[in-house]
Amino acid sequence: MRGDDRSVLRRIKLRTRHKLDTVFVGEYHSAFKGMGLSFNSVREYQYGDDVRNVDWNVSARMNHLFVKEYIEERELSVVLMIDLSASVEFGSARSKRDVVMDIATLFLYLAQMNNDRISVLLFTDRVEKYLVPRKGRKFVLSVLDELVKYRPAGRRTNIGAAIDFLQRVLKKRSVIIMVSDFLDDDYLLKMKLLRRRHDVIPVVISDPMEKELRLFGLAEFVDLETGEAFLSETVPEKGTLPFLKEFDSINLSTDAPIELPVLHFFEKRNRTILTRQ
C-alpha cells in the first residue's frame, strides 16, 4: 500500500471510530434482527405466554402446560454493494467517494462488532470485484485497504448487472447495503425483485450542486463516466432517480456528516419493528 493510501485509511478510521462508541452499535443490533428463530428449550407455562408456543406433546406427558422457548439466530449475512463508477468522484464540498468510504467504513465496523458475516461487491458498469463472506477485524481491515487502493476498470454505472450477480451468488437471505448515487437507468424492477428475498437498503449519495446550480446561458459540462464534453443551459441529469420511498433508504449529502441520517434511519426502522410486534 502506498503512503498516501495509508494516510487516507487512517483518516477514515479516525472519522468513524467515535461513532461506534455511541448509540450506533445498539441501534444497529436492533434494526437488523436475525433471520429466524431456533428451538432452545421448554419451560412451564406462565400467565401471559402466547398459547401458540404451547408444546402439546410435552404438556400431555407432564400433565401440565409447557411452552417452547426460542433463541434468535443473531448472525447476519451483510453485503456491501459499492458503486465505484466515475460519477462518485464528483463533489462540490467533498467528493461522493469520500462519503462512500465513510459509510462503508461505518457499516463494516458495525457488522464486525455484531459478529456478522460480511461480503463486498465493488461495481461500475461491470462487477469489479467480489469478496466472499467472512467475519472479523482482520477481514474488515483488508476490505478497507482494498477500497482505498482499488482503481476500477469501468467508468460507467450498471446497477442492474450488479444485482444480477448478487442474485446468482447469494445462497441465504442477506442484508444488502447498496451505496451509490444511483445515476443509472432501468434497475428499479430488479431492486424490487431482489427485495423479495433480501433486506435491501439503498444508501443514496448526492451533492447540493446537482440540485441547486443555476445557469445563465450556455455552459460546458464533462460527463465523468464517458469523458464527453458538451454545452448546455441546464444541469444535465443522467437518468431519473427512481421512487425509492418504498425502500428503507438512507440519504447522504457531500456537504453534511453521515451520523444523523444513519441514526435517524436506525431509529425509524426500530420504531417500525416495535409497531409490528
PEPE-V109492 format. One record per residue. N is the residue number from 1. OMEGA is omega in whole degrees, -180 to 180 (NA if undefined). NEAR is the number of other C-alpha atoms within 10 Angstrom. D_LAST is the distance of its C-alpha to the last C-alpha in Angstrom with 1 decimal. Layout:
{{N/OMEGA/NEAR/D_LAST} {N/OMEGA/NEAR/D_LAST}}
This chain:
{{1/-180/9/48.5} {2/-178/7/50.6} {3/-179/7/50.9} {4/177/11/49.3} {5/179/15/46.3} {6/179/14/45.8} {7/179/11/46.0} {8/-179/15/43.2} {9/179/18/41.0} {10/-180/11/41.7} {11/179/12/40.9} {12/180/20/37.5} {13/-179/17/36.5} {14/-179/10/37.7} {15/-174/12/35.8} {16/-172/18/32.4} {17/-176/13/32.8} {18/179/10/32.0} {19/-175/16/28.7} {20/-179/15/27.5} {21/180/10/28.4} {22/-175/10/26.1} {23/-172/10/22.3} {24/-177/19/22.2} {25/179/18/21.8} {26/180/14/18.8} {27/178/19/17.1} {28/-179/22/18.1} {29/-178/17/16.7} {30/-175/15/13.2} {31/-178/18/13.5} {32/-180/18/14.7} {33/174/16/12.8} {34/-173/17/15.0} {35/178/15/15.7} {36/179/11/14.9} {37/176/12/15.1} {38/-178/10/18.5} {39/-179/11/19.8} {40/-177/10/21.1} {41/173/10/22.4} {42/176/16/22.3} {43/180/13/22.5} {44/179/13/23.3} {45/175/18/20.8} {46/-178/10/19.8} {47/180/6/18.9} {48/178/6/15.2} {49/178/11/14.5} {50/-177/11/12.8} {51/179/13/16.0} {52/180/9/15.0} {53/179/14/15.8} {54/175/19/19.2} {55/-172/18/22.0} {56/179/16/24.6} {57/179/11/27.4} {58/-179/16/27.3} {59/180/16/26.8} {60/-179/11/29.9} {61/-175/9/32.0} {62/-179/10/31.2} {63/-180/10/31.3} {64/-176/11/28.1} {65/173/18/24.4} {66/178/21/22.8} {67/177/21/19.3} {68/174/19/18.7} {69/-178/15/17.3} {70/172/14/16.1} {71/-179/12/16.4} {72/172/13/15.0} {73/-166/13/17.7} {74/-174/16/17.9} {75/178/16/20.9} {76/168/20/20.4} {77/-176/22/23.1} {78/178/23/23.7} {79/171/25/26.4} {80/-178/22/28.2} {81/-166/25/30.0} {82/179/24/32.6} {83/178/28/35.1} {84/180/28/38.6} {85/-173/25/40.5} {86/-178/19/43.3} {87/180/23/41.3} {88/175/24/39.2} {89/-178/14/42.5} {90/174/18/42.7} {91/180/20/41.8} {92/177/12/43.5} {93/169/13/42.0} {94/-175/15/41.3} {95/175/19/40.7} {96/-179/25/37.5} {97/175/23/38.2} {98/179/17/37.9} {99/176/24/34.4} {100/-179/24/33.6} {101/180/19/34.9} {102/-175/20/32.9} {103/177/21/29.5} {104/179/23/30.4} {105/-179/23/31.5} {106/-178/23/28.4} {107/177/20/26.0} {108/-179/28/28.5} {109/177/21/28.5} {110/178/20/24.8} {111/178/25/24.5} {112/-177/19/27.4} {113/177/16/26.0} {114/179/18/22.8} {115/179/17/25.1} {116/174/21/24.0} {117/-175/19/26.5} {118/168/26/27.9} {119/-175/23/30.1} {120/176/22/31.9} {121/174/20/33.3} {122/-177/21/36.0} {123/169/27/37.2} {124/170/24/39.5} {125/178/21/41.1} {126/172/20/40.8} {127/-177/21/38.8} {128/-178/18/40.6} {129/176/14/39.1} {130/177/16/36.2} {131/-173/14/35.4} {132/-175/13/33.8} {133/174/15/30.7} {134/178/18/31.6} {135/175/18/30.3} {136/-176/17/31.9} {137/-178/15/33.8} {138/179/10/37.0} {139/179/17/35.3} {140/179/19/33.6} {141/179/16/37.0} {142/177/10/38.7} {143/178/18/36.2} {144/177/18/37.0} {145/-180/16/40.6} {146/-179/14/40.4} {147/-178/20/38.7} {148/-171/17/41.3} {149/-172/15/44.3} {150/176/13/43.3} {151/-174/10/45.4} {152/177/18/44.1} {153/-179/14/46.6} {154/179/17/45.0} {155/-178/19/44.9} {156/-176/21/43.0} {157/173/24/39.3} {158/-179/22/37.9} {159/-179/27/34.1} {160/180/19/34.2} {161/178/17/36.4} {162/178/23/34.1} {163/178/20/31.1} {164/179/14/33.4} {165/-180/14/34.2} {166/179/18/30.6} {167/-179/15/30.0} {168/-170/8/32.9} {169/-177/10/32.3} {170/-177/15/28.6} {171/180/8/28.0} {172/180/11/24.4} {173/-174/15/21.2} {174/168/21/21.5} {175/-176/21/20.4} {176/178/22/23.4} {177/-176/22/24.4} {178/-176/24/27.1} {179/-175/24/29.5} {180/168/26/32.1} {181/174/25/33.8} {182/175/24/33.1} {183/-177/21/36.7} {184/-179/20/37.0} {185/166/15/37.0} {186/177/13/35.5} {187/-174/16/32.5} {188/179/16/29.5} {189/180/11/29.5} {190/176/16/29.5} {191/179/21/26.6} {192/177/14/24.6} {193/178/12/25.8} {194/-177/17/24.9} {195/179/17/21.3} {196/-177/10/21.0} {197/-173/13/21.0} {198/176/17/20.3} {199/-172/17/18.2} {200/-179/20/21.0} {201/175/20/21.3} {202/172/21/24.5} {203/-172/22/26.3} {204/-178/19/28.9} {205/-178/21/32.0} {206/177/23/34.5} {207/-178/21/37.6} {208/-178/13/38.6} {209/-179/15/41.9} {210/-178/14/40.4} {211/-168/10/39.4} {212/-176/9/41.8} {213/177/9/45.2} {214/-177/11/47.8} {215/175/11/51.0} {216/-176/7/54.4} {217/-177/9/56.5} {218/174/11/56.3} {219/180/12/54.6} {220/178/10/54.6} {221/173/16/51.4} {222/175/12/50.8} {223/-177/14/48.0} {224/-176/16/46.8} {225/-179/17/45.7} {226/-176/11/49.0} {227/-177/11/51.5} {228/175/9/52.9} {229/-180/10/54.3} {230/179/11/54.4} {231/179/12/55.1} {232/175/12/52.7} {233/-180/13/52.4} {234/175/14/48.6} {235/-177/16/46.0} {236/174/12/45.3} {237/177/11/41.9} {238/-177/11/41.3} {239/-180/11/39.1} {240/179/11/36.3} {241/-175/14/32.9} {242/179/14/30.4} {243/-172/8/27.7} {244/-177/13/24.9} {245/179/7/22.4} {246/174/7/20.4} {247/168/14/19.9} {248/-174/15/18.2} {249/176/18/21.6} {250/-179/20/23.5} {251/-178/14/26.8} {252/179/24/29.6} {253/-179/20/33.1} {254/-178/22/36.3} {255/-178/17/37.2} {256/176/13/34.1} {257/-177/12/32.4} {258/-170/19/29.3} {259/-173/15/27.4} {260/178/11/25.9} {261/-180/16/24.7} {262/-180/21/23.0} {263/177/17/21.4} {264/177/13/20.2} {265/179/18/18.7} {266/-178/22/16.8} {267/179/17/15.6} {268/-179/13/14.7} {269/180/18/12.7} {270/175/19/10.8} {271/179/12/10.1} {272/179/12/8.9} {273/180/14/6.5} {274/-180/8/5.3} {275/-177/8/5.6} {276/-176/7/3.8} {277/NA/5/0.0}}
